[in-house]
Amino acid sequence: MGIESLLVFLIVGAIAGWLAGLIVKGFGFGLLGNIVVGIVGAFIAGLIFPALGFALGGGILAAIVHATIGAVILLVVIRLVKRA
């Protein structure tokens, strides 16, 4: 993985985590936390979407949407666990 790929990976994670924080009110983890939430969300969506037969296509915008959906799922699960 080159430095450019790593940079894009981190930027997509940051944007996805930030968007997920806006969608799921009350969750903001700062820049580093948003990157982690976005990256973990992309991993979660990468596991769930193929099993459901759902594909968004390629490109940076699709990667951001994909990671954001996974990050929203992650934040909702975190919220449910915190309430329990």
Stockholm file with secondary structure:
# STOCKHOLM 1.0

chainA/1-84         MGIESLLVFLIVGAIAGWLAGLIVKGFGFGLLGNIVVGIVGAFIAGLIFPALGFALGGGILAAIVHATIGAVILLVVIRLVKRA
#=GR chainA/1-84 SS CCHHHHHHHHHHHHHHHHHHHHHSTTCCCHHHHHHHHHHHHHHHHHHHHHHHTCCCCSSHHHHHHHHHHHHHHHHHHHHHHHHC
#=GC SS_cons        CCHHHHHHHHHHHHHHHHHHHHHSTTCCCHHHHHHHHHHHHHHHHHHHHHHHTCCCCSSHHHHHHHHHHHHHHHHHHHHHHHHC
//
